[in-house]
């Protein structure tokens, strides 16, 4: 009986260590974001925008670190990174020209801008690692989202990039009272809601082959989803500001709806991600149910 107790204690200790190692990146991020809040924020509710931006930057930086340490781009969707490069570039076009969509507190003076620039730079670095440095390990055949004739498979991201641009040009708030600035911010919001689809599509391909998801890639995807949840919390509270130039608030409804769509799209992933992390096990996605 004593032998069984020793084995059980050793197993519990091993599982606890494994859980801690899986959660270590999030614990580090929690400490860093708390420091940013204490030093660069006034404690205003609008810090949620900066926190969401920090979370996205954390996820993408973690992805770059993962590729550098593993020397591999396996399991990653370049098309999702293409979309996020457009997301960050579009958002920067808006926030560098006007202040309408910035956090109200001190973090909106320059920290928010710096984090968005860092996220954009990290995304470009990730694309360089996927296509150039570790191009041989990139699973291009699995990254087949949007490969619809006559569109080449490599341009599959255009399936979400172009329609959301047109939608943003037609339906956007007027907080900055500037077509380019308001459209570019809204475009980033709309596109971000669907940018994760290629990565989830690749996960689906992996699940059919009974492959597990690298836990750092899982953290990357989870961070992107969590950032949207945080951002949606802010805009739900500030919904009255998301009106068009005529004061109509239906545009605000569209902005919030696309954020909710993003969370719905990621619902299955979140469930299996949290279950796997809670058990300290590799992320195993279902083989039968589709994720997209």
C-alpha positions in Angstrom: 0.0 0.0 0.0 2.9 2.3 0.8 4.4 1.7 -2.6 1.2 2.8 -4.3 1.1 5.9 -2.2 4.6 6.8 -3.2 3.9 6.2 -6.9 0.7 8.4 -6.6 2.6 11.1 -4.9 5.3 11.1 -7.5 2.8 11.1 -10.3 0.9 14.1 -8.7 4.2 15.9 -8.3 5.1 15.3 -12.0 1.7 16.4 -13.2 1.9 19.5 -11.0 5.3 20.4 -12.4 4.0 19.9 -16.0 1.1 22.1 -15.3 3.3 24.8 -13.9 5.6 24.7 -16.9 2.7 25.0 -19.3 1.3 28.0 -17.4 4.7 29.7 -16.9 4.3 32.0 -19.9 1.0 33.2 -18.7 2.3 33.8 -15.2 5.2 35.9 -16.7 2.7 37.8 -18.8 0.5 38.5 -15.7 3.5 40.0 -13.8 4.5 42.1 -16.8 1.0 43.4 -17.5 0.5 44.2 -13.8 3.7 46.2 -13.9 2.5 48.2 -16.9 -0.8 48.9 -15.2 0.9 50.2 -12.0 3.5 52.3 -13.8 1.8 53.6 -17.0 -1.9 53.6 -16.2 -4.2 55.9 -14.3 -6.4 53.0 -13.3 -9.1 54.0 -15.8 -11.4 51.4 -17.3 -10.0 52.2 -20.7 -6.8 50.4 -19.7 -8.6 47.3 -21.0 -7.7 48.4 -24.5 -4.1 48.5 -23.6 -4.4 45.2 -21.8 -5.9 43.6 -24.9 -3.1 45.0 -27.0 -0.5 43.6 -24.5 -2.2 40.2 -24.7 -2.0 40.1 -28.5 1.7 41.2 -28.3 2.4 38.5 -25.7 0.8 35.8 -27.9 2.7 36.7 -31.1 6.0 37.2 -29.2 5.6 33.8 -27.7 5.1 32.4 -31.2 8.4 33.9 -32.4 10.2 32.6 -29.4 8.7 29.1 -30.0 9.9 29.0 -33.6 13.4 30.2 -32.6 13.8 27.6 -29.9 12.3 24.7 -31.8 13.8 25.8 -35.1 10.5 24.8 -36.7 7.4 26.5 -38.2 5.4 23.2 -38.1 1.8 23.6 -37.0 1.5 27.3 -37.9 -0.7 29.1 -40.4 1.1 31.7 -42.4 -2.3 32.9 -43.6 -3.4 33.8 -40.1 -0.1 35.8 -39.7 -0.8 37.5 -43.0 -4.2 38.6 -41.7 -2.7 39.9 -38.4 0.0 41.8 -40.2 -2.8 43.6 -42.0 -4.7 44.0 -38.8 -1.9 45.8 -37.0 -0.9 47.9 -40.0 -4.5 49.1 -40.4 -4.9 49.9 -36.7 -1.7 51.8 -36.7 -2.9 53.9 -39.6 -5.8 55.0 -37.4 -4.2 55.5 -34.0 -1.1 57.3 -35.4 -3.4 59.9 -37.1 -6.2 60.4 -34.6 -7.0 59.8 -30.9 -10.6 58.7 -31.1 -10.0 55.0 -30.5 -7.2 55.2 -28.0 -7.4 54.5 -24.2 -8.4 57.5 -22.2 -5.7 57.0 -19.5 -1.9 57.6 -19.7 -1.4 54.3 -21.4 -3.0 55.8 -24.4 -0.4 58.5 -24.7 2.4 56.3 -26.1 2.4 52.8 -24.5 -0.5 51.6 -26.6 1.2 52.8 -29.7 4.4 51.1 -28.8 2.7 47.8 -28.1 0.9 47.9 -31.4 4.2 48.6 -33.2 5.8 45.8 -31.3 3.0 43.4 -32.3 3.3 44.5 -35.9 7.1 43.9 -35.8 6.7 40.6 -34.1 4.2 39.5 -36.8 6.6 40.4 -39.6 9.3 38.5 -37.8 7.1 35.5 -37.5 6.3 35.6 -41.2 10.0 35.8 -41.9 10.7 32.7 -39.8 7.8 30.8 -41.4 8.6 31.6 -45.0 12.4 32.0 -45.0 14.3 30.9 -41.9 12.3 27.7 -41.2 10.5 27.5 -44.5 11.3 23.8 -44.9 9.3 22.9 -41.8 6.2 25.0 -42.8 3.3 22.7 -43.5 2.0 24.5 -46.6 -0.2 21.6 -47.7 -2.1 21.7 -44.4 -2.3 25.5 -44.5 -4.9 25.3 -47.2 -7.6 27.7 -46.0 -9.1 29.7 -48.8 -7.6 27.6 -51.6 -10.5 28.0 -53.9 -9.9 28.0 -57.7 -8.9 30.2 -59.4 -7.4 31.7 -56.3 -3.9 30.3 -55.6 -3.6 28.5 -52.3 -0.9 30.9 -51.1 -3.3 33.8 -51.4 -6.1 32.1 -49.4 -6.0 34.8 -46.8 -7.7 37.2 -49.3 -10.9 35.3 -48.7 -11.2 37.2 -45.4 -9.0 40.2 -46.1 -11.0 41.6 -49.1 -14.6 41.2 -47.9 -13.9 42.7 -44.5 -12.2 45.7 -46.1 -15.3 46.4 -48.2 -17.5 45.9 -45.2 -15.5 48.3 -43.1 -15.6 50.9 -45.9 -19.4 50.8 -45.9 -20.0 50.4 -42.2 -17.8 52.2 -39.7 -18.1 54.5 -36.7 -17.3 58.2 -37.0 -15.4 58.7 -33.8 -12.5 60.4 -35.6 -14.7 62.1 -38.3 -12.2 60.9 -40.9 -13.0 58.3 -43.5 -9.5 56.7 -43.7 -8.9 56.7 -40.0 -12.4 55.4 -39.0 -12.4 52.8 -41.8 -8.9 51.5 -41.0 -9.7 51.1 -37.3 -13.0 49.3 -38.1 -11.2 47.2 -40.7 -8.8 46.0 -38.1 -11.7 45.1 -35.8 -13.6 43.2 -38.5 -10.6 41.4 -40.0 -9.3 40.3 -36.6 -12.6 38.5 -36.0 -11.9 36.1 -38.9 -8.1 36.2 -39.0 -7.8 33.1 -36.8 -9.8 30.9 -39.2 -6.8 29.7 -41.2 -5.1 28.6 -38.0 -8.1 26.7 -36.8 -8.5 25.1 -40.2 -4.9 23.9 -39.9 -5.7 22.5 -36.4 -8.6 20.6 -38.0 -6.2 19.0 -40.4 -3.9 18.1 -37.5 -6.8 16.6 -35.5 -7.7 14.3 -38.4 -4.1 12.9 -38.3 -4.4 12.5 -34.5 -1.7 15.1 -34.0 -1.5 17.2 -30.9 -1.2 21.0 -30.8 2.1 22.4 -29.5 1.2 24.0 -26.2 3.1 27.3 -27.1 1.1 27.5 -30.3 -2.0 26.9 -28.2 -1.0 29.8 -25.9 -0.6 32.0 -29.0 -4.1 31.2 -30.2 -5.6 31.5 -26.7 -3.9 34.9 -26.2 -5.5 36.2 -29.4 -8.9 35.0 -28.3 -8.5 36.3 -24.8 -7.5 39.8 -26.1 -10.8 40.0 -28.0 -12.8 39.1 -24.9 -11.1 41.9 -23.0 -11.5 44.4 -25.8 -15.2 43.5 -26.2 -15.7 44.1 -22.5 -14.5 47.7 -23.0 -16.5 48.4 -26.1 -19.7 46.9 -24.6 -19.3 49.5 -21.8 -18.5 52.3 -24.3 -21.0 51.3 -26.9 -22.6 54.8 -27.1 -19.4 56.1 -28.8 -19.5 53.7 -31.7 -22.0 55.7 -33.8 -21.6 56.8 -37.4 -21.5 60.4 -38.5 -25.3 60.6 -38.4 -25.4 59.3 -34.8 -26.8 55.9 -35.8 -25.6 53.2 -33.5 -26.2 50.2 -35.7 -22.5 50.3 -36.6 -21.6 49.7 -33.0 -23.8 46.7 -33.1 -21.8 45.4 -36.1 -18.5 46.0 -34.3 -19.7 44.1 -31.2 -21.3 41.4 -33.3 -18.0 40.6 -35.1 -16.2 40.4 -31.8 -18.8 38.0 -30.5 -18.5 36.0 -33.8 -14.7 35.7 -33.1 -15.4 34.2 -29.6 -18.0 31.8 -31.1 -15.5 30.7 -33.7 -13.0 29.9 -31.0 -15.4 28.3 -28.6 -14.4 24.7 -29.3 -10.7 25.6 -29.2 -11.1 27.3 -25.8 -12.8 24.3 -24.4 -10.2 21.8 -25.4 -7.3 24.2 -24.6 -8.5 24.9 -21.1 -9.2 21.2 -20.5 -5.7 20.2 -21.7 -3.9 22.9 -19.7 -6.0 22.0 -16.6 -4.9 18.4 -16.8 -1.3 19.3 -17.8 -1.7 17.3 -21.0 -0.8 18.1 -24.6 -3.6 19.9 -26.5 -5.6 17.2 -28.3 -8.3 18.4 -30.5 -11.4 16.3 -31.5 -11.1 14.2 -34.6 -14.8 14.2 -35.4 -16.2 17.6 -34.7 -15.0 20.4 -36.9 -13.6 23.6 -35.4 -14.5 25.9 -38.3 
